[in-house]
Amino acid sequence: MFMINGDKDSKSKKKAAKSDSEDSEEETKSTKSKKKSTSGSASMFQTLTDKDKDKDKDKDKDKDKDKNKDKDKKSKKKGKAEESDESDSEKEEKSKKKKGKGKKKKERSPSPEIEFDDLEEFVMQPAPQGVTVKCRVTRDQRGMDKSLYPLYYLHLDNEKKTFLLAGRKRKKSATSNYLISIDATDLSRGGENFVGKLRSNLMGTKFTVFDNALNPERALPDLSNARQELAGIIYETNVLGMKGPRRMTVVIPGMNKDNERVPLRPRNDSDGLLIRYQNRRMDNMIELRNKTPVWNEDTASHVLNFNGRVTQASIKNFQIVHNKDLDYIVMQFGRIADDIFTLDYNYPMCAVQAFAMALSSFDGKIACE
């Protein structure tokens, strides 16, 4: 479903996406093929030097040789298919079996088994390549206080419902400000479990995601202990008002050759992700956008294919993609109940980045709607 080995593989991707909803056994096969294609996704998010470019040229030559071998294999498979003498009755029985399996597979597929020893380390690390981390966001707005300042929780969408993160809007802040913690009971700024925060501008149209390190004004001169900016989120003005879908731009730090996030520690606000993007200073940065929904005449609404992970229409539903491959879903978020949402993310996104983007979608954006 999320393979990104170029145009020639786009057909196989569509077939894999269909088989996910038809056959649970074929889903395991697609995850294996995803792991083989992770090198392609990694290169899309890396910042390359001249030496790396030369290496990539050599890799491209090797890929061309591999493609020629694949063509030979495909032609051999076609020859074998022509030689096979399956009877019509056998083919009918196989098609019936597939249809029967398709009826059983209608529930949302759970998150693959993910184990970790250090929760803080896991939520800050990019998703493993070839693995879609499937999560669930729940909103708790019971009570007088929580109706204005709801609590948000992020769990892995599996049988154990493993807790990952909690978030809450801070009170008495000039702009929208959300704290993110690895402890559902400790959402204080000075607590040991504080791992990041989300801060908006006055209009509520631009957001910045920070980790838990120090403000650069209080950090060492070399900024070694200064906070990192993990993402910049921009909601563009919607000329269609409430009737049209939201438009988002997401800017995140790039990845190095070891598939690690390039640290970005601005000295001040004028050197942050959003200002760099505004001035088109895109060194070591990745620009992502929400996938444009398609207008459906039958339902008279804008729709996206969430592959069964989202069940209710909402203006908050979105998918984040890279312009180089619109089929590789970096992140998706959508409603399944009044206060329950699914959140899935892939490499190079981490849990804190994805959760912060989900929190930004809950915030009121007067200028965008």
MIVEX-149016 format. One record per residue (C-alpha): residue in three letters; x negated, y negated, z negated. Coordinates in pm, whole numbers, padded with zeros to 5 digits, always signed. Example, Ala and Ser with C-alpha at 12.3 -4.5 7.8 and 13.67 -1.06 7.14 Angstrom:
2
ALA-01230+00450-00780 SER-01367+00106-00714 
% end
This chain:
369
MET+00000+00000+00000 PHE-00285-00236-00075 MET-00553-00112+00165 ILE-00737-00393+00346 ASN-00965-00235+00606 GLY-00856-00464+00890 ASP-00594-00477+01163 LYS-00636-00112+01264 ASP-00533-00003+00915 SER-00227-00232+00890 LYS-00004+00039+01043 SER-00121+00295+00789 LYS-00058+00046+00510 LYS+00306+00006+00612 LYS+00349+00384+00626 ALA+00192+00417+00277 ALA+00428+00151+00140 LYS+00730+00342+00276 SER+00609+00676+00140 ASP+00574+00526-00211 SER+00950+00495-00230 GLU+01006+00840-00073 ASP+00755+01075-00226 SER+00583+01060-00567 GLU+00316+01302-00445 GLU+00225+01074-00155 GLU+00179+00791-00405 THR-00121+00968-00554 LYS-00265+01007-00206 SER-00230+00632-00144 THR-00418+00554-00466 LYS-00707+00772-00344 SER-00718+00594-00012 LYS-00706+00260-00195 LYS-01026+00341-00379 LYS-01203+00404-00049 SER-01107+00056+00075 THR-01220-00143-00228 SER-01541-00260-00065 GLY-01331-00459+00182 SER-01134-00635-00091 ALA-01452-00714-00285 SER-01623-00881+00011 MET-01322-01107+00065 PHE-01376-01272-00275 GLN-01759-01292-00283 THR-01978-01595-00229 LEU-02250-01494+00021 THR-02612-01608+00055 ASP-02809-01595+00384 LYS-02967-01262+00286 ASP-02627-01121+00208 LYS-02499-01231+00549 ASP-02784-01039+00719 LYS-02695-00732+00515 ASP-02330-00772+00613 LYS-02429-00771+00983 ASP-02603-00437+00931 LYS-02296-00308+00747 ASP-02073-00417+01035 LYS-02286-00210+01276 ASP-02247+00091+01048 LYS-01873+00031+01030 ASP-01851+00028+01412 LYS-02023+00370+01419 ASP-01780+00498+01154 LYS-01484+00367+01354 ASN-01604+00554+01663 LYS-01629+00871+01455 ASP-01277+00811+01321 LYS-01148+00776+01679 ASP-01303+01114+01768 LYS-01143+01272+01461 LYS-00803+01124+01550 SER-00825+01256+01908 LYS-00907+01602+01769 LYS-00607+01584+01533 LYS-00380+01490+01825 GLY-00508+01791+02021 LYS-00432+02021+01729 ALA-00083+01871+01693 GLU-00009+01948+02057 GLU-00126+02309+02014 SER+00098+02373+01712 ASP+00420+02562+01793 GLU+00646+02474+01503 SER+01007+02574+01558 ASP+01286+02314+01542 SER+01435+02479+01234 GLU+01106+02442+01040 LYS+01088+02074+01128 GLU+01447+02020+01013 GLU+01374+02190+00680 LYS+01070+01965+00622 SER+01268+01651+00699 LYS+01542+01758+00457 LYS+01284+01812+00182 LYS+01143+01463+00236 LYS+01491+01310+00222 GLY+01564+01494-00100 LYS+01247+01363-00259 GLY+01331+01011-00148 LYS+01654+01019-00350 LYS+01468+01114-00667 LYS+01203+00839-00633 LYS+01395+00520-00704 GLU+01252+00417-01041 ARG+00969+00165-01069 SER+00634+00339-01055 PRO+00447+00305-01388 SER+00100+00163-01433 PRO-00187+00406-01373 GLU-00356+00535-01687 ILE-00582+00260-01817 GLU-00796+00301-02128 PHE-01015+00044-02301 ASP-01201+00010-02630 ASP-01218-00369-02651 LEU-00889-00550-02577 GLU-01047-00896-02549 GLU-01304-00767-02302 PHE-01039-00589-02094 VAL-00805-00889-02058 MET-01094-01108-01941 GLN-01241-00862-01689 PRO-01119-00840-01327 ALA-00891-00548-01250 PRO-01078-00233-01143 GLN-01113-00223-00766 GLY-00851-00005-00602 VAL-00627-00008-00911 THR-00306-00210-00945 VAL-00259-00298-01312 LYS+00119-00290-01365 CYS+00252-00488-01659 ARG+00574-00616-01807 VAL+00640-00966-01946 THR+00914-01007-02208 ARG+01052-01341-02326 ASP+01179-01378-02683 GLN+01396-01687-02722 ARG+01610-01577-03015 GLY+01662-01838-03285 MET+01671-02219-03286 ASP+01296-02267-03262 LYS+01237-02001-02998 SER+01503-02141-02766 LEU+01273-02442-02713 TYR+00944-02259-02766 PRO+00994-01894-02663 LEU+00737-01624-02728 TYR+00603-01431-02429 TYR+00448-01085-02448 LEU+00247-00889-02190 HIS+00241-00508-02209 LEU+00117-00239-01973 ASP+00421-00097-01792 ASN+00367+00263-01903 GLU+00514+00505-02157 LYS+00300+00370-02441 LYS+00388+00005-02357 THR+00033-00094-02458 PHE+00022-00453-02585 LEU-00218-00687-02404 LEU-00137-01055-02464 ALA+00104-01299-02629 GLY+00167-01662-02541 ARG+00359-01959-02680 LYS+00406-02322-02588 ARG+00238-02553-02840 LYS+00448-02808-03023 LYS+00374-03183-03032 SER+00157-03174-02721 ALA+00160-03462-02469 THR+00172-03211-02183 SER+00279-02848-02160 ASN+00017-02647-02343 TYR+00033-02269-02393 LEU-00184-02065-02629 ILE-00277-01710-02525 SER-00373-01454-02791 ILE-00460-01083-02815 ASP-00254-01062-03138 ALA+00126-01093-03119 THR+00140-01225-03476 ASP-00147-01476-03451 LEU-00088-01758-03203 SER-00296-02029-03375 ARG-00560-02237-03196 GLY-00822-02167-03461 GLY-00750-01797-03498 GLU-00996-01522-03410 ASN-00752-01375-03158 PHE-00724-01687-02941 VAL-00855-01597-02593 GLY-00736-01879-02369 LYS-00491-02155-02294 LEU-00286-02303-02013 ARG-00258-02682-01982 SER-00046-02884-01738 ASN-00054-03241-01609 LEU+00213-03496-01705 MET+00436-03406-01410 GLY+00421-03033-01483 THR+00304-02959-01128 LYS-00064-02873-01189 PHE-00205-02631-01446 THR-00553-02531-01560 VAL-00641-02204-01735 PHE-00929-02209-01988 ASP-01101-01940-02192 ASN-01158-01974-02569 ALA-01499-02146-02570 LEU-01575-02505-02676 ASN-01468-02830-02516 PRO-01770-02960-02316 GLU-01779-03271-02537 ARG-01858-03053-02839 ALA-02074-02798-02657 LEU-02454-02778-02622 PRO-02620-03005-02362 ASP-02678-02709-02126 LEU-02306-02615-02158 SER-02400-02254-02235 ASN-02125-02235-02500 ALA-01877-02460-02315 ARG-01540-02326-02204 GLN-01489-02181-01857 GLU-01209-02272-01623 LEU-01044-01948-01509 ALA-00782-02083-01267 GLY-00615-02391-01125 ILE-00244-02369-01030 ILE-00068-02621-00807 TYR+00308-02631-00744 GLU+00370-02833-00429 THR+00665-03070-00400 ASN+00963-02886-00256 VAL+01143-03106+00000 LEU+01434-02859+00007 GLY+01505-02905-00361 MET+01659-02616-00556 LYS+01763-02435-00236 GLY+01409-02368-00114 PRO+01139-02138-00252 ARG+00847-02268-00453 ARG+00509-02323-00292 MET+00201-02240-00498 THR-00171-02275-00450 VAL-00404-02092-00688 VAL-00778-02161-00715 ILE-01000-01920-00907 PRO-01379-01881-00946 GLY-01547-01659-00686 MET-01715-01324-00746 ASN-02085-01241-00721 LYS-02249-00932-00563 ASP-02199-00738-00887 ASN-01823-00811-00870 GLU-01844-01038-01172 ARG-01672-01374-01201 VAL-01898-01673-01129 PRO-01883-01888-01447 LEU-01746-02238-01393 ARG-01810-02474-01686 PRO-01715-02832-01586 ARG-01886-03113-01776 ASN-01564-03314-01773 ASP-01213-03316-01624 SER-01334-03482-01303 ASP-01549-03175-01228 GLY-01285-02906-01281 LEU-01128-02659-01040 LEU-00838-02885-00944 ILE-01057-03188-00864 ARG-01304-02972-00671 TYR-01016-02829-00468 GLN-00875-03176-00407 ASN-01214-03290-00274 ARG-01259-02962-00081 ARG-01573-02871-00275 MET-01505-02500-00252 ASP-01847-02359-00349 ASN-01800-02041-00558 MET-01423-02082-00543 ILE-01139-01875-00395 GLU-00819-02029-00262 LEU-00503-01819-00289 ARG-00141-01896-00200 ASN+00201-01753-00266 LYS+00333-01536+00014 THR+00606-01715+00209 PRO+00945-01545+00159 VAL+01142-01442+00467 TRP+01498-01567+00518 ASN+01751-01281+00515 GLU+02072-01351+00707 ASP+02263-01066+00541 THR+02200-01187+00186 ALA+02167-01555+00283 SER+01855-01585+00070 HIS+01474-01583+00084 VAL+01334-01236+00019 LEU+00998-01067-00049 ASN+00911-00696-00051 PHE+00810-00608-00409 ASN+00820-00231-00337 GLY+01083-00167-00603 ARG+00900-00352-00882 VAL+01145-00647-00886 THR+01523-00600-00895 GLN+01677-00945-00951 ALA+01664-01260-00740 SER+01494-01556-00909 ILE+01312-01874-00811 LYS+01033-01748-01041 ASN+00962-01442-00823 PHE+00636-01475-00628 GLN+00342-01290-00472 ILE-00013-01429-00454 VAL-00227-01344-00149 HIS-00549-01444+00029 ASN-00517-01599+00374 LYS-00758-01341+00519 ASP-00527-01051+00431 LEU-00160-01124+00358 ASP-00093-00755+00286 TYR-00335-00742-00007 ILE-00124-00856-00304 VAL-00361-01011-00558 MET-00072-01063-00801 GLN+00308-01039-00804 PHE+00565-01146-01061 GLY+00942-01104-01067 ARG+01256-01058-01273 ILE+01415-00723-01362 ALA+01644-00846-01644 ASP+01741-01176-01810 ASP+01426-01184-02027 ILE+01216-00907-01872 PHE+00977-00947-01578 THR+00720-00726-01405 LEU+00367-00857-01348 ASP+00119-00662-01135 TYR-00233-00775-01057 ASN-00530-00650-00854 TYR-00900-00731-00820 PRO-01034-01001-00862 MET-00760-01118-01102 CYS-00782-01054-01477 ALA-00497-01021-01728 VAL-00546-01369-01879 GLN-00538-01535-01534 ALA-00227-01341-01427 PHE-00042-01398-01757 ALA-00122-01771-01748 MET+00022-01795-01395 ALA+00337-01624-01515 LEU+00363-01872-01806 SER+00328-02163-01563 SER+00629-02034-01367 PHE+00842-02057-01684 ASP+00754-02422-01735 GLY+00991-02694-01608 LYS+00871-02865-01289 ILE+01094-03166-01222 ALA+00896-03279-00919 CYS+00903-02936-00754 GLU+01269-02846-00782 
% end
